Amino acid sequence: MIELRHIRYFVAASEQGSLRKAAMLLNIEESAVSRRIRDLEDRLGASLFHRHSGGVSLTVAGQRFIRRARIALQQIEDGISDVAAIGRSEDGIVKIGIFSSLASGFMFELLKTFAERYPQVAVELIEGNPEVHVAAIRQLQLDVALITGTGDWPGCETEQLWSEGVFAVLPTEHRFTEKQTLRWHDLSGERFIVSDAAPGPEIRDYLIQRLADLGRHPNIHPQYVGRDVLLSMVAIGRGLTVVSEAATGARFPGIAYRPIVDEVLPFSAIWSRKNDNPACRRFLSLARMLARTYRPAIRQAGAAMSPPALPSRSLDLSP
């Protein structure tokens, strides 16, 4: 069997034109270089060098072999560098399932900071509902998902990272824009619209739960449009909707955001304990670090928008 060191010693001797100089370059004994090159020649069945007092020179067989030997060594060295870079998370890819807007807030800062620290790591974002994301994580088709709720998912690791307030989205001419904050009884008689795509179904369930608690039959109408079109529909008076705090960073003409008092939406990271992607581990480590500094900011913002005497209620949209 031809070993990698046979090829390396052969290439070094060819480039140096001397077994002695090749040994010095490789920091080994000259006899070891000579012996391994002899072994290589025996395995190939042809002499690779002419040996003379001034050093060595390639035979015809050696000239043909050297080009492929250099290519082979370069390919192996490139592969070693690539794998090492992935191990250091300097390269590779991390696939992230998202459930919320990236307009602002924690998720925006997390992805922005990760891109700055690991510019060679490709980030692939996949939008969808939690059940789809968790199924993909279990099959190792997705590295991590950032979703609402704090529930346990069998076979997955879960960690709450941050929280956001819940905001009603109103047309700018709506009478409630005069209020700085809203309560659910203010909204109980309103018409709501939600997207048919994620996270629309979860928002619908959330609205049903909150409004039904007030003894009112929820007036909710699914729309087969995306998030941006849905906000435009709010602007023209087709109905109200609700969003998480991060989504309020998206500014659309004709709409206004108002926080709903006493509503806090937790967000968690979910991943598989079987996932050995180094880029995923780096992403989770960064998320934990940012979460430690982001949580106080959320509490301060929540205190500013809600009366301090009221206890906060955590919303859990997980199954």
C-alpha positions as CSV (number, residue, x, y, z in Angstrom):
1,M,0.0,0.0,0.0
2,I,1.3,3.4,-0.9
3,E,1.2,5.8,2.1
4,L,0.8,9.5,2.1
5,R,4.3,10.0,3.5
6,H,5.7,8.1,0.4
7,I,4.2,10.8,-1.9
8,R,5.2,13.6,0.4
9,Y,8.9,12.5,0.5
10,F,8.9,11.9,-3.2
11,V,7.6,15.4,-4.0
12,A,10.0,17.0,-1.5
13,A,13.0,15.2,-3.0
14,S,11.9,16.2,-6.5
15,E,11.6,19.9,-5.6
16,Q,14.8,20.0,-3.6
17,G,16.8,17.9,-6.1
18,S,18.5,16.2,-3.1
19,L,17.5,13.5,-0.6
20,R,19.6,15.3,2.1
21,K,17.8,18.7,1.5
22,A,14.4,17.0,1.4
23,A,15.2,15.3,4.8
24,M,16.2,18.7,6.2
25,L,13.0,20.3,4.9
26,L,10.9,17.5,6.4
27,N,13.0,17.4,9.7
28,I,13.7,13.7,9.5
29,E,16.7,11.5,8.8
30,E,18.0,11.3,5.2
31,S,17.9,7.5,5.5
32,A,14.2,7.6,6.2
33,V,13.6,9.6,3.0
34,S,15.7,7.3,1.0
35,R,14.1,4.2,2.4
36,R,10.5,5.4,1.8
37,I,11.2,6.5,-1.8
38,R,12.8,3.0,-2.4
39,D,9.6,1.5,-1.0
40,L,7.5,3.7,-3.4
41,E,9.6,2.7,-6.4
42,D,9.2,-1.0,-5.4
43,R,5.4,-0.6,-5.2
44,L,5.2,1.2,-8.5
45,G,7.6,-1.1,-10.2
46,A,9.7,1.7,-11.7
47,S,12.6,4.0,-10.7
48,L,11.6,7.6,-10.0
49,F,15.0,9.1,-9.6
50,H,18.5,9.0,-11.1
51,R,20.8,9.1,-8.1
52,H,24.2,10.8,-8.5
53,S,26.8,12.6,-6.3
54,G,25.2,16.0,-6.8
55,G,21.7,14.8,-5.7
56,V,18.8,13.3,-7.6
57,S,16.9,14.0,-10.9
58,L,13.6,12.6,-12.1
59,T,13.5,9.6,-14.5
60,V,10.9,9.5,-17.3
61,A,8.6,7.6,-14.9
62,G,9.3,10.2,-12.2
63,Q,8.4,13.1,-14.5
64,R,5.1,11.5,-15.3
65,F,4.3,10.7,-11.7
66,I,5.3,14.0,-10.2
67,R,2.5,16.1,-11.7
68,R,-0.2,13.7,-10.4
69,A,1.6,13.4,-7.0
70,R,1.5,17.2,-6.6
71,I,-2.2,17.3,-7.5
72,A,-3.0,14.5,-5.0
73,L,-1.1,16.3,-2.2
74,Q,-2.8,19.6,-3.0
75,Q,-6.2,18.0,-3.0
76,I,-5.5,16.3,0.4
77,E,-4.2,19.6,1.9
78,D,-7.2,21.5,0.6
79,G,-9.5,18.9,2.1
80,I,-7.7,19.1,5.5
81,S,-8.0,22.9,5.5
82,D,-11.7,22.7,4.5
83,V,-12.6,20.3,7.3
84,A,-10.5,22.2,9.8
85,A,-12.3,25.4,8.9
86,I,-15.7,23.7,9.4
87,G,-14.5,22.4,12.7
88,R,-13.6,25.9,13.8
89,S,-17.0,27.1,12.3
90,E,-15.0,29.4,9.9
91,D,-16.8,27.6,7.0
92,G,-19.8,25.4,6.5
93,I,-23.6,26.0,6.6
94,V,-26.2,26.3,9.3
95,K,-29.9,25.9,8.5
96,I,-32.2,27.8,10.7
97,G,-36.0,27.5,10.9
98,I,-37.8,30.8,11.7
99,F,-41.3,31.6,12.8
100,S,-41.3,35.3,13.3
101,S,-40.3,38.5,11.6
102,L,-36.7,39.5,11.2
103,A,-37.5,43.2,11.0
104,S,-35.9,44.0,14.3
105,G,-35.4,42.6,17.8
106,F,-33.4,39.7,19.1
107,M,-33.5,37.5,16.0
108,F,-32.3,40.3,13.8
109,E,-29.4,41.1,16.2
110,L,-28.5,37.4,16.5
111,L,-28.3,36.8,12.8
112,K,-26.5,40.1,12.1
113,T,-23.8,39.3,14.8
114,F,-23.4,35.7,13.6
115,A,-22.8,37.0,10.1
116,E,-20.2,39.5,11.3
117,R,-18.3,36.9,13.4
118,Y,-18.5,34.0,11.0
119,P,-18.7,35.5,7.5
120,Q,-17.7,32.3,5.8
121,V,-20.5,30.3,7.3
122,A,-23.6,30.2,5.0
123,V,-26.9,30.8,6.8
124,E,-30.0,29.3,5.2
125,L,-33.3,30.5,6.7
126,I,-36.5,28.4,6.3
127,E,-39.8,29.8,7.3
128,G,-42.5,27.5,8.6
129,N,-44.6,26.4,11.5
130,P,-43.1,24.7,14.6
131,E,-44.3,21.2,13.7
132,V,-42.6,21.2,10.3
133,H,-39.4,22.6,11.8
134,V,-39.3,20.0,14.6
135,A,-39.8,17.2,12.1
136,A,-36.9,18.5,10.0
137,I,-34.7,18.8,13.1
138,R,-35.4,15.2,14.1
139,Q,-34.3,14.1,10.6
140,L,-31.2,16.4,10.8
141,Q,-32.5,18.3,7.8
142,L,-32.6,21.5,9.9
143,D,-30.0,22.5,12.5
144,V,-32.0,24.8,14.8
145,A,-35.4,26.4,14.9
146,L,-36.4,29.6,16.6
147,I,-40.1,29.4,17.5
148,T,-42.6,30.6,20.0
149,G,-43.4,28.8,23.2
150,T,-41.5,26.9,25.9
151,G,-42.9,23.4,25.5
152,D,-40.9,20.2,25.4
153,W,-40.5,18.4,22.1
154,P,-39.6,14.7,22.4
155,G,-36.2,13.9,21.0
156,C,-35.1,17.6,20.9
157,E,-33.3,20.0,23.1
158,T,-35.2,23.2,23.9
159,E,-34.0,26.4,25.5
160,Q,-35.9,29.7,26.0
161,L,-33.8,32.6,24.8
162,W,-35.8,35.8,24.7
163,S,-39.3,37.2,25.0
164,E,-41.3,39.8,23.1
165,G,-44.4,41.9,23.7
166,V,-47.5,41.4,21.6
167,F,-48.8,44.3,19.5
168,A,-52.1,45.0,17.7
169,V,-51.8,46.3,14.2
170,L,-54.4,49.0,13.4
171,P,-55.2,51.3,10.5
172,T,-53.8,54.8,11.3
173,E,-57.4,56.2,11.3
174,H,-58.7,53.7,13.8
175,R,-60.1,55.1,17.0
176,F,-57.7,53.0,19.1
177,T,-54.6,54.8,17.8
178,E,-55.4,57.5,20.4
179,K,-54.5,54.9,23.1
180,Q,-50.9,54.2,24.0
181,T,-51.7,50.7,25.1
182,L,-54.6,48.3,24.5
183,R,-56.3,45.5,26.5
184,W,-58.1,42.5,25.2
185,H,-61.5,43.8,26.1
186,D,-60.8,46.8,23.8
187,L,-60.3,44.4,20.9
188,S,-63.1,41.9,21.7
189,G,-65.5,43.2,19.1
190,E,-63.0,43.8,16.3
191,R,-62.7,42.0,13.0
192,F,-59.3,40.3,12.7
193,I,-57.4,39.0,9.6
194,V,-54.6,36.5,9.6
195,S,-52.4,34.9,6.9
196,D,-53.1,31.4,5.9
197,A,-49.3,30.8,5.9
198,A,-47.1,30.5,9.0
199,P,-47.4,32.0,11.5
200,G,-51.0,32.8,10.6
201,P,-52.6,29.6,11.9
202,E,-50.9,29.9,15.2
203,I,-52.0,33.6,15.5
204,R,-55.5,32.5,14.7
205,D,-55.4,29.9,17.6
206,Y,-53.9,32.5,19.9
207,L,-56.6,35.1,19.1
208,I,-59.4,32.5,19.6
209,Q,-57.9,31.6,23.0
210,R,-57.6,35.2,24.1
211,L,-60.9,36.5,22.8
212,A,-62.9,33.4,23.9
213,D,-61.8,34.1,27.4
214,L,-63.8,37.3,27.3
215,G,-67.0,35.4,26.3
216,R,-67.0,36.8,22.7
217,H,-67.2,34.8,19.5
218,P,-63.9,35.7,17.7
219,N,-64.4,37.4,14.4
220,I,-61.3,36.0,12.5
221,H,-60.9,35.7,8.8
222,P,-58.0,33.8,7.2
223,Q,-56.4,35.5,4.1
224,Y,-54.4,33.6,1.4
225,V,-51.7,36.2,1.3
226,G,-48.2,36.8,2.8
227,R,-47.3,38.9,5.7
228,D,-46.6,42.1,3.8
229,V,-49.9,42.0,1.9
230,L,-51.7,41.3,5.1
231,L,-50.4,44.5,6.6
232,S,-51.5,46.4,3.5
233,M,-55.0,44.9,4.0
234,V,-55.0,46.3,7.6
235,A,-54.0,49.7,6.2
236,I,-57.1,49.8,4.0
237,G,-59.4,48.8,6.8
238,R,-60.1,45.1,6.1
239,G,-59.4,44.2,9.7
240,L,-56.9,44.2,12.5
241,T,-54.1,41.7,13.2
242,V,-51.5,41.0,15.9
243,V,-47.7,40.6,15.7
244,S,-44.8,40.0,18.0
245,E,-42.6,42.9,19.0
246,A,-39.9,42.3,16.4
247,A,-42.4,42.7,13.6
248,T,-43.0,46.3,14.6
249,G,-39.7,47.2,13.0
250,A,-41.4,46.8,9.6
251,R,-42.9,50.2,8.7
252,F,-45.8,50.2,6.3
253,P,-47.9,53.3,5.3
254,G,-51.3,53.4,6.9
255,I,-50.8,51.2,9.9
256,A,-50.0,51.7,13.6
257,Y,-48.8,49.4,16.3
258,R,-50.1,49.4,19.8
259,P,-48.8,47.1,22.6
260,I,-51.3,44.8,24.3
261,V,-51.0,45.0,28.1
262,D,-50.1,41.9,30.0
263,E,-48.9,39.8,27.0
264,V,-45.4,38.4,26.7
265,L,-44.4,35.9,24.0
266,P,-41.5,33.6,24.8
267,F,-39.2,32.4,22.0
268,S,-37.1,29.2,22.2
269,A,-34.4,27.5,20.3
270,I,-34.9,23.8,19.4
271,W,-32.2,21.5,18.1
272,S,-31.4,17.8,18.0
273,R,-28.9,16.4,20.5
274,K,-27.6,14.2,17.6
275,N,-26.6,17.2,15.5
276,D,-22.8,17.5,15.3
277,N,-22.6,20.5,13.1
278,P,-19.9,22.8,14.6
279,A,-21.5,25.9,13.0
280,C,-24.8,25.0,14.8
281,R,-23.0,24.8,18.1
282,R,-21.4,28.2,17.5
283,F,-24.8,29.7,16.6
284,L,-26.4,28.4,19.8
285,S,-23.4,29.6,21.9
286,L,-23.7,33.1,20.4
287,A,-27.5,33.0,21.0
288,R,-27.1,32.2,24.7
289,M,-24.5,35.0,25.1
290,L,-26.7,37.6,23.4
291,A,-29.8,36.4,25.4
292,R,-28.1,37.2,28.7
293,T,-27.8,40.8,27.7
294,Y,-31.1,41.0,25.7
295,R,-33.5,39.9,28.4
296,P,-33.0,42.9,30.7
297,A,-33.8,45.2,27.7
298,I,-37.0,43.3,27.1
299,R,-38.1,43.7,30.7
300,Q,-37.4,47.4,30.6
301,A,-39.3,47.8,27.4
302,G,-42.2,45.7,28.9
303,A,-42.2,47.9,32.0
304,A,-42.4,51.0,29.9
305,M,-45.4,49.8,27.9
306,S,-47.4,48.1,30.7
307,P,-48.6,49.2,34.1
308,P,-46.1,47.8,36.6
309,A,-48.8,46.7,39.0
310,L,-50.1,44.1,36.6
311,P,-48.4,40.6,36.6
312,S,-47.2,39.5,33.2
313,R,-48.7,36.4,31.6
314,S,-46.5,34.2,29.4
315,L,-48.1,33.0,26.1
316,D,-47.2,29.5,25.0
317,L,-48.1,28.6,21.4
318,S,-46.5,25.2,21.5
319,P,-48.6,22.1,21.3
